[in-house]
Amino acid sequence: MKIGYARVSTGLQNLDLQQDSLQQYGCEKIFTDHLSGVKSERPGLVQAFDFARQGDVIVVWRLDRLGRNMEDLIHLVNQLNARGVSFHTLQENLTMDKNSSTGQLMFHLFAAFAEFERNLILERSNAGRAAARARGRVGGRPEKLSAEDLTLLKTLVDNQTPIKTIAERWHVSRTTIYRYLHKINEKNN
């Protein structure tokens, strides 16, 4: 039996492309996860492994959908091999089973390339954030309150206006108001 496994890193991404490809390949059952491959706890992957029996094939759209680093990939494929379950990737067209020396060699090569690609993405992301910081961009959400708002906030607090009333004025939580007050106090000290 062909058993599919699909994974996306965030809830904003969707699995349609992977699931369609796995169905076209003939997967009778498909398990999914919506979380980073870096996470060791992947419920869909655990379910796929538990469901697989000797002679079955676990199929993924691309090698990096199974794991993000070589050590993890090798560990997972060795688990499958120990149970007599094969592994196949659609994009790399790589089939791995314990009886194929060529399959094992190709798997290790593709796993190394997948890890290399992930490291390049991380390096580019870090370089982009560093360049943005150098230009004065900090990232994150924009501040809810402007400098003028902070002056008014301080005046309202000094006049004993309840925090709840202040929070309602700007449509924020009381915690947000306390956080701004803390920033104001730090700045004045």
DOLOFI-206020 format. One record per residue: residue in one letter; x, y, z of N, C-alpha, C in turn. Coordinates in steps of 0.1 Angstrom, whole numbers, plus 5000, padded with zeros to 4 digits. Each point is the difference from the previous one (the first is absolute). Layout:
N
aXYZXYZXYZ;...
! end
This chain:
189
m500849885000499250125000500950125000;k499650114992500750125000499350105010;i500850055010499550095010500750134998;g499250114999500650134998500150085013;y501050085000500250105011500350134994;a499250105004500250144995500250095012;r500850104999500250105011500350144994;v499450105007500450144998500450055013;s500850114999500750055012499050095008;t499150074994499150095007498549974997;g499250055008498549994997499650094988;l500850094996499750094989500249934986;q500949905000500249924988499049894999;n499849954987499049894999500749884994;l499349895002500549874996499649954986;d499250084993499349954988501049944990;l501150074997500949954990500649875004;q500449995012500649875005498949895000;q498850035005499049895000499649964987;d499850104990499649964987501149914993;s501350035002501149924995500049865006;l499849995013500049875007498849924995;q498850064998498849924995500349964986;q500650084991500349964986501049895000;y500949995010500949895000499449875005;g498850015006499349885004500049985015;c500350105008500049985014498549985005;e499849895007498649975005499750075013;k501050045007499750075013501150105001;i499650135004500950115001499950065014;f501250025006500050065014500750144998;t499650095008500550144999500450065013;d500950104999500450095011500050144995;h499750105009500150144998501050065010;l501349964999501050055009501449984994;s500950075006501450004995500649865000;g500849974990500749875000501149995011;v500350115006501050015011499449935012;k498750015002499349945011500249855000;s500349945011500149865001498749935002;e499050075006498749955002499150034988;r499849914991499250024988498949895000;p498850035005498949905002499749934987;g499950074989499749944987501049894996;l501350045002501149914996499949875009;v499850025013499949895009498849914996;q498950064996498849924995500449924988;a500750064990500449944988500949885003;f501050025009500949895004499249895007;d499150035009499249905007499149924990;f499550074990499149944991500749904990;a501350034997500749934990500349855005;r499949914991500349865003501249954990;q500549895003501149944992499549994985;g500950054991499650004986499450134995;d499650095009499450134996501150094996;v499550124994501050104996499450145006;i500950075007499750135004500450104989;v499150084996500350094988499950145005;v501050094996499950145003500250084987;w499550125000500150084988501550034997;r500750055010501450034999500749965013;l501349974999500849945011499950095012;d500050144999500050095011498750005007;r499049944995498749995007500049895011;l501049914999500149905010500950055012;g501150064997500950065011500850114994;r500650085009500850114996501549985001;n500449905006501549985001500349854997;m501249984996500449874996499949905011;e500450035012499949915011498549955002;d499150105000498649965002499549914988;l500350044988499649924989500549865000;i501349985003500649875001499349925011;h499850065011499349935012498649954996;l499350094993498649964996500049894990;v500950014990500049904989500549865006;n501050015010500449885006498949935008;q499150085006498949955008499149924990;l499750064988499249944990500649874995;n501350014997500749884995500049885010;a500150035013500049905010498649935001;r499050074995498649945000499649954986;g500950004991499849954986499150094992;v500050135004499250104993501050084991;s499650024987500850084991499650155001;f500850084993499850155000500250054986;h499250094996500150064987499750155000;t500850074992499750154998499650024986;l499050084998499550034986500950094993;q500450125005500850104993501449944996;e500649945010501349944997500049874993;n498849944999499749864995501049905006;l500150005013500949925007499349905008;t500349874998499549895008501149955009;m499649985012501049955010499549885007;d500749894999499749895008501449935004;k499949925010501249945005500849914991;n499349964989500649904991500750074988;s499950134999500650074989501250095004;s501249964995501250085003499950144993;t499650004988499850124992499050095007;g498949955004499050085007500550065012;q500849935008500650055012501050114997;l500849984990501050114996499250124996;m499049994991499350114995499250075012;f499549935009499350065011501050085008;h501249955003500950085008500450134992;l500249994987500350124992498950105001;f498849964997498950095001499750065013;a500249925011499950055013501050115003;a501249984996501150105002499650134992;f499549994988499650114992498850075007;a499049935005498950065007500450085012;e501049945008500550075012500850134995;f500749984990500850124994499050114996;e498949974993499150104996499350065012;r499749935010499450065012501050105007;n501249965001501050095005500250124992;l499949994987500150124992498850105002;i498949945001498850085003500150075014;l500549935010500250065013501050124999;e501149974993501150114999499450124992;r499349984990499450114992499050085009;s499249935008499050065009500750095010;n501049945006500850075011500750124994;a500649994988500650114993499050114997;g498849964996499050104997499650085012;r499849935011499650065013501150095005;a501349964998501150085005500150134991;a499849994987500050114991498950105003;a498849955003498950085004500250085013;r500649935010500450065013501050114998;a501049984991501050104997499450124994;r498849994993499450114994498950065009;g500049955013499150065010498749935001;r499749904992498849925002500149905010;v499149995009500149905011499249884998;g498950014992499149884998499050005011;g499149904999499049985010498850104996;r499049995009498850084999500350155002;p499250084993500250155002499450035014;e500550105006499550045013498650054999;k499249975010498650045001499950155003;l500950055009499950145004501150084995;s499750124995501150094995500650085012;a501050084997500650085010499050105006;e499150054992499050095005499049925010;d499749884996499149925008500749975013;l501349985000500749975013500050125009;t500150124995499950125008498650015006;l498949974992498750005005499849895011;l500549894997499949885009500650045014;k501250065000500650045012499150115008;t499450094993499250105006498749935006;l499449914992498849935005500449925013;v501149945000500449925012500350095012;d500650114997500350105011498750065006;n499050014991498750055005499149905006;q500549885003499349895006498949944992;t500150014986499049934992500249855001;p499049925002500149865001500749934987;i500849915003500849934989499049944990;k498949945005499049944991499450104990;t499750125005499550114992501050044989;i501350015004501150044991500149894989;a500049885004500149884991498850014990;e498850025004498950014992500150114989;r500650115005500250124991500849964987;w501049925002500949964989499749864994;h499049945006499649864996501149905001;v500750015012501049905003499749945014;s500849905003499849945014500750095011;r499649975012500650075011501549965001;t500349874996501449965000500950094991;t499450034988500750094991500350145006;i499050055007500250135006501149995011;y499949905008501149985010501449994993;r500049934989501349994993500550134995;y499150094995500450134996500550085012;l499249995011500450085012501449965005;h500349874999501349955004501150064991;k499750014986500950064991500350155003;i498950065003500050155004500950025012;n499849915011500850015012501449974998;e500349904991501449974997500750124993;k499350064991500550114992500350125009;n499150025010500250125009501149975011;n500449885002501049975010501450004995;
! end
